[in-house]
Amino acid sequence: MPSLWVDADACPRVAREIIVRAAERTATPTWFVANHAIPLPRSPVVKALAVSHGFDAADDEIVERLAANDLVITSDLPLAMEAIERGAKVMTTRGETLDANNIRARVQMRDFMETLRASGEHTGGPKGYSDSDRREFANALDRWLTKNA
């Protein structure tokens, strides 16, 4: 059975709750990886993994431990690219699937926006996590678990 790997450092609380409920319902092994303590309910299938505070330590831990066909939940594009290269599936907390067909373009756009910000351009940040985002994520996760769990 594939495992879920959650890049928990920036995972919205509502998405975390959706993941926990879905993992428990389907008995899917799930790891929340972060460089700080993540409050989680006691569960035989949902675990927290705290890593050192180094740059990308959580990302490195996820990449090292994941197996092909595991699902990585992250909005971190470099982590997503590494996970895809290792054969994992990737989904954002907004329910978007990242794969070999779209990850490079997303990373290039992120790099371009980073360059604009470095030059002093105000590009704004990501939009807030909406009810629509929550529904899209819950539905996408449910579809993946139905197909893979």
C-alpha positions in Angstrom: 0.0 0.0 0.0 1.4 3.4 -0.9 2.1 5.9 1.9 1.2 9.6 2.2 4.0 12.0 2.8 3.0 15.5 3.9 5.3 18.5 3.7 3.8 19.7 7.0 5.8 22.9 7.4 3.3 24.9 5.3 0.3 22.6 5.2 -2.9 24.5 6.2 -4.6 23.2 9.4 -7.8 22.4 7.5 -5.9 20.3 4.9 -4.1 18.5 7.8 -7.5 17.6 9.3 -8.7 16.3 5.9 -5.6 14.2 5.5 -5.9 12.7 9.0 -9.5 11.8 8.6 -8.9 10.3 5.1 -5.8 8.3 6.3 -7.7 6.9 9.3 -10.7 6.0 7.2 -8.6 4.1 4.7 -5.9 2.9 7.0 -3.3 4.6 4.8 0.2 5.0 6.4 0.7 8.8 6.6 3.7 10.8 7.7 3.6 14.5 8.5 7.2 15.7 8.1 8.2 19.1 9.5 11.0 20.9 11.3 8.7 21.7 14.3 6.1 19.7 16.3 2.9 19.1 14.5 -0.2 18.5 16.6 -1.8 15.3 15.5 -4.3 12.9 17.1 -3.1 9.6 18.4 -3.4 7.2 15.5 -1.9 3.9 14.4 -1.6 5.1 10.8 -0.8 8.9 11.2 2.6 9.8 12.4 4.7 13.0 12.8 8.3 13.1 12.0 10.3 16.1 13.3 13.5 16.9 11.5 16.4 19.3 12.2 15.9 23.0 11.5 18.2 23.0 8.5 17.2 24.4 5.1 15.1 21.8 3.3 15.6 19.2 6.0 12.0 18.1 5.8 12.1 18.0 2.0 15.3 15.9 2.1 13.7 13.5 4.6 10.6 13.0 2.5 12.6 12.3 -0.6 14.9 9.9 1.2 12.0 7.8 2.6 9.4 7.8 -0.1 8.8 4.9 -2.4 7.5 4.9 -6.0 3.8 5.4 -6.1 3.6 7.1 -2.7 1.7 10.4 -2.6 3.5 13.5 -1.6 1.3 16.4 -0.5 3.2 19.7 -0.9 3.2 23.1 -2.6 7.0 23.2 -2.6 7.9 22.9 -6.3 11.5 21.7 -5.9 10.3 19.0 -3.5 7.6 18.0 -6.0 10.1 17.7 -8.8 12.4 15.5 -6.8 9.4 13.3 -5.7 8.2 13.0 -9.3 11.7 12.0 -10.4 11.7 9.2 -7.8 8.3 7.9 -9.1 6.0 9.4 -6.5 2.7 11.1 -7.2 2.4 14.7 -6.0 -0.6 16.8 -5.1 -0.9 20.3 -3.7 -3.1 21.2 -0.7 -5.4 22.8 -3.3 -5.9 19.4 -5.0 -3.7 20.2 -8.0 -1.8 17.2 -9.5 1.8 17.9 -10.2 3.5 15.5 -12.7 6.2 15.2 -15.3 4.0 17.1 -17.8 3.6 20.3 -15.7 6.3 20.4 -13.0 9.1 22.0 -15.1 6.8 24.9 -16.3 5.7 25.5 -12.7 9.3 25.6 -11.4 10.3 28.0 -14.2 7.4 30.3 -13.4 8.3 30.2 -9.7 11.9 31.1 -10.5 10.7 33.9 -12.8 8.5 35.3 -10.1 11.4 35.0 -7.6 13.6 37.0 -9.9 10.9 39.7 -10.2 10.6 39.9 -6.4 14.4 40.1 -6.0 14.4 43.1 -8.4 11.9 44.9 -6.2 8.7 44.1 -8.0 5.7 43.5 -5.8 4.1 40.3 -7.1 1.8 39.5 -4.1 1.7 36.2 -2.4 -0.5 33.1 -2.8 -4.2 33.6 -2.3 -5.8 32.5 0.9 -7.0 28.9 1.4 -10.7 29.0 0.5 -13.6 26.7 1.0 -13.3 25.9 -2.7 -9.7 24.9 -2.2 -10.6 22.7 0.8 -13.3 21.0 -1.3 -11.0 20.5 -4.3 -8.3 19.0 -2.1 -10.6 16.7 -0.2 -12.1 15.4 -3.5 -8.7 14.9 -5.1 -7.3 13.1 -2.1 -10.4 10.9 -1.9 -10.1 10.0 -5.6 -6.4 9.1 -5.1 -7.1 7.0 -2.0 -10.0 5.2 -3.7 -7.7 4.3 -6.6 -4.6 3.5 -4.6 -5.5 2.5 -1.1 
